[in-house]
Amino acid sequence: MKQLIVEGRTLALDKDGYLENLHDWSSPVAEALALEENLALTPDHWEILELLRAFYAEFQLSPATRPLVKYAALKLGVEKGNSLHLNRLFNGTPAKLAAKLAGLPKPTNCL
């Protein structure tokens, strides 16, 4: 089992690096997960992570890329709700990587 140590706490990760317990998530955890992906979180990243957590709270699932793009466009406008913007932020795998950093489960239809 994979683990992540953040602020002296050992957190369990699944085989793909997602948090086993969604309640373990915090901003420092997101930063540590991003570091594992060689990614520095900017305000644009945080905006999407917060959006994803709101989506999960509303629908109890992690969206695949197409629903994520539509939801981002609805909530943030078309300049941020498009696949080019999300791919740039999350290295070409926005649904999977953003869900991981937001402390959410892997989207079910992402390979």
Secondary structure, DSSP 8 states (H G I E B T S, - for coil): -EEEEETTEEEEE-TTS-BSSGGG--HHHHHHHHHHTT----HHHHHHHHHHHHHHHHHSS---HHHHHHHHHHHH-TTTSSHHHHHHHTTT-HHHHHHHHTT----TT--
